[in-house]
Amino acid sequence: MDQVEQKFIMKLGKRIAQLRREKRYTQVELSSRINMEQAVLRRVELGGTNLKVKTLLKIDSDLEIPFKELFDF
């Protein structure tokens, strides 16, 4: 993965964490709601893993936000 991709994934992870906190969900709560291991969500928020679009759709649906808002960084 090149630097541009890594930077994007890190920004996306930070944005997901920000939106989760705004909804007052813990990592455990959100991960349970979207059927994801908490350790995986933690890696996502730290920018350590690339997500499939399907997973991003689950996250935005559960956080009740427009999909494009995930990328508002």
N, C-alpha and C positions, 0 to 999 in steps of 0.2 A: 504494500500500500504506500502510495507516495505522500508527501507532506501535505498537499492540498486536500486529499481525501481524509487523512488523519485529522486535520484541523476541522473539517466539516463534521466529522463524526463526533469530535469532542464538543463542538458547539451544539450539535443536536442533543447530545447527552445532557449537557448543562441545561438546555431549554426544557427537556423532559423533566428533569429534577425540579426546575423552577415551577413549571406548571403543576407538578404533583404537589409541591409544598403549598401553592396557592389554593389547591383544593383540600388542603390539610390532610392528605393521605401520607401514611408512612410507606416506606418501600415494601414492607410486608403486606400492607393492605392493598396497594396497587398491584403488586405482583400476584397476589391471590385473585384479585378481580379479573386480571387478564390471563390467568393460567400460565404464569411464568415463575420460575424459581427466583427467589429474592436475590440470590447471588448473581444471577444473570442480569437482573434489573440494575443491580449495583454496578456491574461492569459497563452496562449501557450508559448509565449516568456519568460514569468516569471516562467515557469515550473509548472504552476498551474492546468494543464489539460492534460490528456492523449489523443493522437490523434489516429484516425483510419488510417489504411494504405491508404485508399482511399483519405483521406485528405492530407496525406503526398505526395501522387502521384500528387495531384493538385498543391501543393506547389513546388515540384521539377520541374514539367513541366513548371510552370509559371516563375520560376527563371532560367529556361533553364540550369539545372545542372543534372548530373547523380544522380540517386536515392541514391547510396551509399555515395555520397558526403555530404548528410544530416547528416550522422553518422560519419563524419571525425572530431572527437573531442577527 
